Amino acid sequence: MRTRVLFLGGAYHQIPIIKEAKKRNWYVITCDYLPNNPGHKYADEYYNVSTTDFEGVLDLAKRIKPDYVIAYASDPSAPVAAYVSEQLGLPGNSYQSVKTLSEKDLFRAFLREHGFNTPKFVTITRSDNFDIKLRSLSLPLIIKPTDSSGSKGVRRVDNLDCVNEVIEGVFDYSRNGKLIVEEFIDYNECQMHGDGLVANGELVFTCLGDHHFCSTVNPFVPIATTWPTKHKKEITDLAVKEINRLLKLLKYIIGLINIEVRVDKNGSIYIMEVGPRSGGNFVPQAIQYATGFDMVNSLLDLLTGQEVVIPDKSQKFAAYYAINSDEKGTLERITLEKDISPFIKEFHQYVFPGEEVKPFVGANAALGVILLAFDNREEMDDVIKNIDSLIKVQLK
């Protein structure tokens, strides 16, 4: 009998795992509330059920009887996949562990409880007195929805005169009506970012790079990551050690994770996020160009009980870049200059000529993602530094 798998979502960056499952002759079912998402055309069946609808996805799974329920590269659907898998006795992580990683206030509280470095924070709802709640915090502050993803709604506050207005705006991005306000952690060099593979509760593979952020519309939206990181090995080793400790405390046993880590001015490690899913923007594929390790294939091997062999890391250089616009309008064309052509490995275009373009206030406003590979760091740094002149977005 063919293996049956239910994937929550069908966005562009979810296509690689859907294709891998099809390559294995698995029977693939996808669901979300967007029937035109491109991943659905690769599936054997598609159902119009929101990936954030716990009971709706559970009812669907009871009917179609999958062997696995997978949320790949999607923060909002990860708790749903864990909940459904737990209810049906399917392989996966506990719902509580995934929920803790997915909701920023629960995650910060867990870190604090178990002695990790974490910024001082408070959680607020609309009924709270914001002024009283924020008295214990020092400026600058970062305000985030606890359940949002892709940097949507993240704001920095340097002056409390405007904080109430900012908070009201951030609530627009929150599904559960809760925000987290935390002290800003300044950091040396770049914030580290990458993916890892967890097997039997152990982080068996990780590749950390350096985040690059949008400098205009929303300075908290990443536009690129370059691998490997410039941080020293003793720093990355300490980060991996702390993440492993976190995973064991959570009893998180299997799957891909997306990692963000900062090193403050004193050299202290801060785990900013550990997402219970792979990175969006085709991060696993970019890492494969950097290391030769196929995390998507390895994840499916793990789920089916096969042994995963971790190769020695090769020192290659790779990056993703999210193509974006500062302005709204209608796309006329995306032009890739010839100087960037030798480095392009993949180009995934989301928005096409004649379609609407939105300002890059969140990851969901990307026009596409380009994956790049280089022979050395100097080439990579030069391309990323001059990316605006190498990839041009023209609006009507």
C-alpha positions in Angstrom: 0.0 0.0 0.0 1.3 3.5 -0.9 2.4 5.8 1.9 -0.1 8.6 2.4 1.0 12.0 3.6 -1.0 15.2 4.3 0.9 18.4 3.8 -0.5 21.5 5.4 -0.1 24.2 2.7 0.9 24.5 -0.9 2.9 27.7 -1.2 5.9 27.9 -3.5 8.6 27.1 -0.8 6.6 24.0 0.1 6.9 22.5 -3.4 10.4 20.8 -2.8 9.0 18.4 -0.1 5.8 17.7 -2.1 8.0 16.8 -5.1 10.2 14.6 -2.9 7.2 12.7 -1.6 5.9 12.2 -5.1 9.3 11.0 -6.2 9.0 8.3 -3.6 5.6 7.3 -5.0 3.8 8.5 -1.9 0.1 9.5 -2.2 0.2 13.2 -1.5 -2.7 15.2 -0.1 -2.5 19.0 0.4 -4.8 21.4 2.2 -5.1 25.1 2.9 -7.6 27.9 2.2 -5.9 29.0 -1.1 -6.8 26.7 -3.9 -4.5 28.5 -6.4 -1.4 27.8 -4.3 1.1 26.2 -6.8 2.0 23.2 -4.7 -1.5 21.8 -5.0 -1.0 20.9 -8.6 1.6 18.3 -7.6 -0.7 16.6 -5.1 -3.0 13.7 -5.7 -5.7 15.4 -3.8 -6.4 18.9 -2.4 -8.8 20.0 0.3 -9.9 23.6 1.0 -9.3 23.5 4.8 -7.3 26.2 6.6 -4.0 25.0 8.0 -4.8 26.9 11.2 -8.1 25.1 11.7 -7.3 22.5 14.4 -10.5 20.6 14.3 -11.0 21.0 10.5 -7.6 19.4 9.8 -8.3 16.7 12.4 -11.6 15.8 10.8 -9.9 15.8 7.3 -7.2 13.5 8.6 -9.7 11.1 10.1 -11.3 10.8 6.7 -8.3 10.5 4.5 -6.2 8.4 7.0 -2.6 9.7 6.3 0.5 8.0 7.6 2.1 11.4 8.2 0.9 15.0 8.7 3.6 17.5 7.9 3.8 21.3 8.2 6.9 22.3 6.2 8.2 25.8 6.3 5.1 27.2 8.0 4.9 28.6 11.5 1.1 28.8 11.8 0.4 25.3 10.7 3.1 23.6 12.8 1.0 23.4 16.0 -1.9 22.0 13.9 0.2 19.3 12.4 1.5 18.3 15.9 -2.0 18.4 17.4 -3.4 16.2 14.6 -0.5 13.8 14.7 -0.8 13.4 18.5 -4.5 12.8 18.4 -4.1 10.1 15.7 -1.0 8.5 17.1 1.1 9.4 14.1 4.9 10.1 14.1 5.9 13.6 15.2 6.5 15.9 18.2 4.2 16.5 21.1 1.7 19.3 20.6 3.0 21.1 23.8 6.6 21.2 22.6 5.5 22.7 19.2 3.1 25.1 20.8 5.9 26.4 23.1 8.2 27.0 20.2 5.4 28.6 18.1 4.1 31.2 20.5 6.7 33.8 21.4 5.4 34.5 25.0 5.5 30.8 25.9 8.9 30.4 24.3 10.4 33.3 26.2 8.9 32.1 29.5 10.3 28.6 28.9 13.8 30.0 28.2 13.6 32.1 31.4 12.4 29.2 33.5 15.3 27.0 32.4 18.1 29.5 32.7 18.7 30.5 29.1 19.7 34.1 28.3 16.5 35.9 27.2 15.5 39.5 27.0 13.3 40.9 29.7 9.7 40.9 28.4 6.0 41.3 29.2 2.9 39.9 27.5 0.0 42.3 26.9 -3.6 42.0 25.7 -6.0 44.8 24.7 -7.5 44.9 28.1 -4.2 45.6 29.8 -2.9 49.0 31.0 0.0 49.3 28.6 1.8 52.1 30.6 1.8 50.0 33.8 2.9 46.8 32.0 5.8 48.5 30.3 7.3 50.2 33.4 9.6 47.3 34.2 11.3 47.4 30.7 14.1 49.6 29.4 14.2 51.2 26.0 14.5 50.4 23.1 11.6 47.9 22.9 10.6 45.3 20.3 6.8 44.6 20.0 5.6 41.5 18.3 2.4 39.5 17.9 3.0 36.2 19.8 1.7 34.1 17.0 2.8 35.9 13.9 5.5 34.8 11.4 7.6 36.3 8.7 8.4 39.4 10.8 4.8 40.7 10.2 3.8 43.3 12.7 7.2 43.6 14.4 8.0 47.1 15.5 10.7 48.9 17.5 9.9 51.6 20.0 12.6 54.1 21.1 10.2 56.6 22.7 7.2 55.8 24.9 5.3 58.8 23.7 4.2 56.8 20.6 4.0 53.3 22.2 0.2 53.1 22.5 -0.3 53.9 18.9 2.3 51.3 17.9 0.8 48.6 20.0 -2.6 49.1 18.5 -1.1 48.7 15.0 0.7 45.5 16.0 -2.6 44.0 17.3 -3.8 44.0 13.7 -1.3 41.1 13.0 -2.2 39.0 16.0 -4.7 36.1 15.7 -4.8 35.3 19.4 -4.9 38.8 20.7 -1.6 38.7 22.6 1.6 40.7 22.0 5.0 40.3 23.5 7.1 43.4 24.4 10.7 42.8 25.0 13.9 44.7 25.5 16.0 45.0 22.4 19.1 42.8 22.3 21.9 44.6 20.5 24.3 42.3 18.9 27.8 42.0 17.4 28.2 41.3 13.7 25.1 39.6 12.2 22.3 37.6 13.7 22.9 33.9 13.0 20.2 32.1 11.0 19.8 28.6 9.5 18.2 25.3 9.8 18.8 22.1 11.7 17.8 18.5 11.6 16.7 16.8 14.8 16.8 12.9 15.1 16.0 11.0 18.3 16.0 14.3 20.3 19.4 15.3 19.1 20.4 18.1 16.8 22.4 16.0 14.3 22.9 18.6 11.7 22.9 22.4 11.6 24.2 25.1 9.3 24.2 28.6 10.5 24.6 31.7 8.3 24.2 35.4 8.7 20.9 37.3 8.4 20.6 40.4 6.3 17.7 42.7 6.8 15.6 45.2 4.8 16.9 48.7 5.5 13.9 50.6 4.3 10.2 49.5 4.6 10.6 47.2 7.7 14.1 46.8 9.1 13.0 43.6 10.9 12.2 41.6 7.7 15.2 39.5 6.5 16.0 39.9 2.9 18.8 37.4 2.7 21.0 34.9 4.5 24.6 34.1 3.6 26.2 30.8 4.6 28.4 30.0 6.4 28.3 32.5 9.2 31.2 34.8 9.9 31.0 34.0 13.6 33.8 32.0 15.1 33.5 28.3 15.6 33.5 28.6 19.4 30.4 30.8 19.2 28.5 28.6 16.8 29.4 25.5 18.9 28.0 27.2 22.0 24.9 28.2 20.1 24.4 24.5 19.0 25.0 23.3 22.5 22.3 25.7 23.9 19.8 24.7 21.2 20.4 21.0 22.0 19.8 21.7 25.6 16.5 23.4 24.7 15.4 20.6 22.5 16.0 18.0 25.2 14.1 20.0 27.8 11.2 20.4 25.4 11.4 16.7 24.5 11.4 17.7 20.8 12.4 14.5 19.1 12.3 14.7 15.3 12.1 17.1 12.4 13.5 20.3 10.8 14.0 23.4 12.9 14.7 27.0 11.9 17.1 28.9 14.1 17.8 32.5 14.9 20.6 33.4 17.4 22.2 36.6 18.6 25.5 37.3 20.3 25.3 40.4 22.4 28.0 43.0 23.0 29.3 40.9 26.0 29.5 37.7 23.9 26.4 36.1 25.5 24.3 33.8 23.4 20.6 34.6 23.0 18.3 32.1 21.2 15.9 34.4 19.6 13.7 31.8 17.8 13.6 28.1 17.2 10.8 27.4 14.7 9.4 23.9 14.7 9.7 23.7 10.9 12.2 24.4 8.1 13.0 27.9 7.0 11.0 29.6 4.3 12.6 31.3 1.3 14.0 27.8 0.3 16.5 27.8 3.1 16.9 24.0 3.1 17.8 24.2 -0.6 20.2 27.0 -0.1 21.9 25.1 2.7 22.2 22.1 0.4 24.2 24.2 -2.0 26.4 25.3 0.9 26.9 21.8 2.4 25.8 19.1 0.0 23.3 17.8 2.7 19.7 17.3 1.6 17.5 18.0 4.6 14.2 17.4 2.9 15.1 13.9 1.8 16.6 13.2 5.2 13.5 14.3 7.0 11.3 11.9 5.0 13.9 9.1 5.7 13.7 9.8 9.4 10.0 9.6 9.5 10.1 6.2 7.8 12.7 4.9 10.2 15.7 5.0 7.8 19.2 5.8 8.8 20.4 9.3 7.9 24.1 9.8 7.2 25.4 13.3 8.0 28.2 14.2 5.6 31.3 16.2 6.6 30.5 19.8 5.9 32.2 21.3 2.9 33.2 24.9 2.9 31.0 26.2 0.1 29.2 29.6 0.0 25.6 30.1 -0.7 22.8 32.5 -0.1 19.1 33.2 -0.6 17.7 36.6 -1.5 14.1 37.6 -1.3 13.3 39.9 -4.2 11.2 42.8 -2.9 9.9 46.3 -3.5 9.8 49.4 -1.3 6.6 50.5 -3.0 3.2 49.2 -4.0 2.2 49.0 -7.6 1.9 46.7 -10.6 4.8 44.6 -11.7 6.3 45.4 -15.1 9.4 43.2 -14.9 12.1 41.8 -12.8 15.5 42.2 -14.4 18.5 40.0 -13.5 21.7 41.7 -14.6 24.3 39.5 -16.4 26.9 39.9 -13.6 24.7 37.9 -11.2 24.0 35.1 -13.7 27.0 32.9 -13.0 25.9 32.6 -9.3 22.2 31.7 -9.8 21.2 28.2 -8.9 17.4 28.6 -8.7 15.0 31.5 -9.3 11.5 31.1 -7.9 9.2 33.9 -9.1 5.9 34.5 -7.1 4.6 37.7 -8.7 4.4 38.1 -12.5 4.0 41.1 -14.9 0.6 42.7 -14.5 0.1 41.5 -10.9 0.0 43.5 -7.7 3.2 44.3 -5.8 3.1 45.1 -2.1 5.7 47.0 0.0 8.1 44.5 1.8 6.6 44.9 5.2 6.6 41.1 5.8 8.0 37.9 4.2 4.7 37.3 2.5 5.3 40.4 0.3 8.3 38.9 -1.5 8.1 38.9 -5.3 10.3 35.8 -5.5 13.4 34.1 -4.1 16.7 33.6 -5.8 19.3 31.0 -4.6 22.9 31.7 -5.2 26.2 29.8 -4.9 29.8 31.1 -4.9 33.4 29.9 -4.9 34.4 32.2 -2.1 33.1 34.6 0.5 34.5 37.7 -1.3 32.3 36.9 -4.3 29.3 36.4 -2.1 29.7 39.5 0.0 30.2 41.6 -3.1 27.0 40.3 -4.7 24.9 40.8 -1.6 26.3 44.3 -1.1 25.4 45.3 -4.6 22.2 43.3 -5.0 20.0 46.3 -5.7 22.0 47.0 -8.9 22.0 43.3 -9.9 18.3 42.6 -9.4 16.0 45.4 -10.5 12.2 45.5 -9.9 10.3 47.8 -12.3 6.8 48.8 -11.5 4.2 50.4 -13.8 
